[in-house]
């Protein structure tokens, strides 16, 4: 585990209101009296961009968080993970998929036991959902509807976005649950990708693309 500055440590935490608090509290307990100009660097995946400012404000209103400032960076999960591995300073990291944390373990920036806690390193679970246009003009209700002629689907690029990988896994799993074979499930994915009209770098960028008017349905979580 790499120390940052005089007492701060790189921690791997999932999204929760205690994420920021855990890092700073643990650091403070292992250090002399903390000065009021402490600044922590948060590097996270794109979806919680709008959430973390509220979490940070709530933490700063507590006694442990008093005087603590934050520098934040949000982006596609894999991109953020690679940036930290390449030297981007980080005291707190929050990724959307465990392989991005594994990269920092391999780089000796995060302890191998990062997920050996009551939450297994993850305290937020979600499901993949369809976000539709008002009134659902294309009558999209099922996974089969996504591959009907004329349906345009938006989801990010799985080579950069952890969220996109969850989208793909959900689509694959939906076919297995419907009684399809793995080969048929892969064939479905090929068709689904043909209906994808925007492979943005992150889930948040995909959301913005959909809000800008592109596509009939957004896959997100």
C-alpha positions in Angstrom: 0.0 0.0 0.0 1.5 3.3 -1.1 1.6 6.2 1.3 0.7 9.6 -0.2 2.1 12.7 1.4 2.9 12.3 5.1 0.0 10.1 6.2 -2.6 9.6 3.4 -3.0 6.1 1.9 -4.5 4.9 -1.3 -7.7 3.1 -0.4 -10.1 1.1 -2.5 -13.7 1.9 -1.6 -17.1 1.5 -3.2 -19.7 4.3 -3.5 -21.3 5.1 -0.1 -21.6 8.1 2.2 -18.9 6.7 4.3 -16.4 6.2 1.5 -14.6 9.5 1.9 -15.0 9.4 5.7 -13.3 6.0 6.0 -10.1 7.1 4.3 -9.6 10.3 6.1 -10.6 8.9 9.5 -8.3 5.9 9.2 -5.5 8.2 8.0 -6.0 10.6 10.9 -5.9 7.9 13.4 -2.5 6.7 12.2 -1.0 10.2 12.1 -0.3 13.2 14.3 -2.9 15.9 14.6 -4.1 16.7 11.2 -3.7 20.2 9.9 -6.8 22.0 8.5 -5.3 22.2 5.0 -5.5 18.5 4.3 -6.5 17.8 0.7 -7.5 14.3 -0.5 -7.5 13.3 -4.1 -10.5 11.3 -5.3 -10.4 9.4 -8.6 -13.7 7.7 -9.5 -15.7 6.3 -12.4 -18.1 8.5 -14.2 -21.6 7.7 -13.0 -21.3 9.2 -9.4 -20.0 12.5 -10.7 -23.2 14.2 -9.5 -23.3 12.3 -6.2 -19.9 12.7 -4.7 -20.1 16.5 -4.2 -23.1 15.8 -1.9 -21.2 13.1 -0.1 -18.1 15.3 0.3 -20.2 18.2 1.7 -21.9 15.8 4.1 -18.5 14.5 5.2 -17.0 18.0 5.6 -19.9 18.9 7.9 -18.7 16.2 10.4 -16.0 16.5 13.0 -13.5 14.2 11.2 -14.1 16.0 7.9 -13.8 19.5 9.2 -11.1 21.3 7.2 -10.6 18.5 4.7 -10.6 19.5 1.0 -11.0 17.2 -2.0 -9.6 17.2 -5.5 -11.8 15.0 -7.8 -11.4 13.3 -11.1 -14.2 11.4 -12.9 -14.1 9.3 -16.0 -14.5 5.9 -17.6 -13.5 3.3 -14.9 -10.8 1.6 -16.9 -9.3 4.9 -18.0 -9.2 6.1 -14.4 -7.6 2.9 -13.2 -4.9 3.1 -15.8 -4.3 6.7 -15.0 -3.7 5.9 -11.3 -1.5 3.0 -12.2 0.5 5.4 -14.4 1.0 7.8 -11.6 -2.1 10.0 -11.2 -2.2 10.9 -7.4 -5.1 9.3 -5.6 -6.0 8.9 -1.9 -9.5 7.4 -2.6 -10.4 5.4 -5.7 -13.9 4.2 -6.7 -14.3 2.0 -9.8 -17.2 0.2 -11.3 -15.6 -3.2 -11.8 -13.1 -5.3 -9.8 -10.7 -5.8 -12.6 -9.9 -2.1 -12.5 -9.0 -2.5 -8.8 -6.9 -5.6 -9.6 -4.8 -3.4 -11.9 -3.8 -1.3 -8.9 -3.1 -4.4 -6.8 -0.7 -5.5 -9.5 0.9 -2.1 -9.5 1.3 -2.5 -5.7 -0.8 0.6 -5.1 -3.6 -1.2 -3.3 -3.3 -4.0 -0.8 -4.4 -7.5 -2.0 -6.9 -7.6 0.9 -8.9 -4.6 -0.3 -12.1 -6.7 -0.6 -11.7 -8.6 2.7 -14.3 -6.7 4.6 -17.9 -7.0 5.5 -18.9 -5.5 2.1 -16.3 -7.4 0.1 -15.1 -4.1 -1.2 -18.5 -3.3 -2.7 -21.4 -1.5 -0.8 -23.5 -0.6 -3.8 -25.4 -3.1 -5.9 -27.5 -2.2 -9.0 -29.2 -3.7 -12.0 -29.1 -2.8 -15.7 -32.2 -0.9 -16.8 -33.7 0.5 -20.0 -34.1 4.3 -20.1 -36.8 5.1 -22.7 -38.1 8.1 -24.5 -41.3 9.7 -23.1 -44.3 7.6 -24.0 -42.0 4.8 -25.2 -42.9 5.3 -28.8 -41.0 2.2 -30.0 -42.8 0.0 -27.4 -39.6 -1.3 -25.9 -40.2 -3.7 -23.0 -37.9 -6.7 -23.3 -34.4 -7.6 -24.4 -35.8 -9.0 -27.7 -37.3 -5.5 -28.4 -33.8 -4.0 -28.5 -32.9 -6.0 -31.6 -36.0 -5.3 -33.6 -35.6 -3.3 -36.9 -35.5 0.4 -36.4 -34.5 0.4 -32.7 -31.4 2.4 -31.8 -29.6 1.5 -28.6 -27.1 3.6 -26.7 -24.5 2.0 -24.3 -20.8 2.9 -23.8 -17.7 1.1 -25.1 -16.9 -2.0 -23.0 -13.2 -1.5 -23.7 -13.2 1.6 -21.5 -16.4 1.5 -19.5 -17.0 -0.9 -16.6 -20.7 0.0 -16.8 -20.7 -1.2 -20.5 -19.4 -4.5 -19.4 -22.3 -4.9 -17.0 -24.6 -4.0 -19.8 -23.2 -6.7 -22.0 -23.2 -9.3 -19.2 -26.9 -8.5 -18.5 -27.8 -8.9 -22.1 -25.9 -12.2 -22.3 -27.5 -13.4 -19.1 -31.0 -12.4 -20.3 -30.6 -14.9 -23.1 -29.5 -17.7 -20.9 -32.4 -17.0 -18.6 -34.7 -17.3 -21.6 -33.4 -20.8 -22.3 -30.9 -19.9 -25.0 -27.6 -21.6 -25.3 -24.3 -19.7 -24.8 -23.7 -19.8 -28.5 -27.2 -18.2 -29.1 -26.5 -15.7 -26.4 -23.3 -14.6 -28.2 -25.2 -14.3 -31.4 -27.7 -12.1 -29.7 -24.8 -9.8 -28.5 -23.6 -9.5 -32.1 -27.0 -8.3 -33.2 -27.3 -6.0 -30.2 -24.0 -4.3 -31.1 -25.3 -3.8 -34.6 -28.1 -1.7 -33.0 -25.7 0.3 -30.9 -25.6 3.9 -32.3 -23.1 5.4 -29.8 -20.2 3.8 -28.0 -19.2 6.6 -25.6 -16.1 6.2 -23.4 -18.1 6.2 -20.2 -21.6 5.5 -18.9 -22.1 9.2 -18.0 -21.1 10.2 -21.5 -23.6 7.7 -22.9 -26.3 9.2 -20.7 -25.5 12.7 -22.0 -25.6 11.3 -25.6 -29.1 9.9 -24.9 -30.3 13.1 -23.3 -29.1 15.0 -26.3 -31.6 13.0 -28.4 -29.7 10.1 -29.9 -31.1 6.6 -29.7 -34.4 5.1 -28.6 -33.2 3.4 -25.5 -30.2 3.7 -23.1 -28.7 0.8 -21.3 -27.4 1.9 -17.9 -27.4 0.9 -14.3 
